[in-house]
Amino acid sequence: MPEIGEEFMDGDMKIGAIIELQGVKEEILTIENELARKGIDKPKGFSTLKGYVKDRINELSAEKIEK
């Protein structure tokens, strides 16, 4: 099921979205590493957020290749 506004995304916009999502993924990893360094457990919502980001990257990558 397409996300809101996704049907209006052209190839360049999808590439931009993938780049931004990869940045979000890196920030999540940075936060997790910093929390681990301080001895704090990962927040439970992070796995959900990481899964969402990964799924969106995969979806957008597949759509970009198809077109």
N, C-alpha and C positions, 0 to 999 in steps of 0.2 A: 504494500500500500504506500503510495507516494506521500511524502511529508508535505506540509502546507507550502505552496510556492514552488515545489520541486519541478512541476511540469513546465515551469518557465525558465529553468536553468539551462543555459547553453554549455558547451564543452568547457569554455574558459571559466565559467562560474563554478562548474563541478571541480575543475582542477584547483581553483582557489579554495573551495570548501574542503577538499582533501588536505591541502596544505595547512589550513587553519585547524582542522581536526587533529592532524599530526602534532601540531603545536600544543594542543590541549592534552594529547596523550603524553607528550614529554613533560608538561607541567605536572600532571598527575604523578608520574614517576618521580619527579623531583621532590614533590611533597611527601610521597611515600618514603623515599630515601631519607629525607630530613626527619620525618617522624621516627623512623627506625633508628637513626643515629641518636635521637634523644630518648629512645627506649619507649616510645609510645606506639601502641598497636594501631594498625590501619583502621580507619573508619569503615564500617560495614558498607556504606553507600558507595565507596570507591570502586568496588568490584562491579557494581551495576553501571556506574558511570563509564568505567573502562570498557565494559561489554558493549554499551551503547555506541561509544566512539568507534570501537573496532568494527561493529556491524555497519555503521554509517560509512566508514572508509571503504569497507568491502563493497557495499551497495553502489556507492558513487563510482568506485573504480570499475566495477562490472558494467555499469551504465555507460561510462565513458568509452570503454572498449567496444561495446555493442554498436555505438553510433559512429 
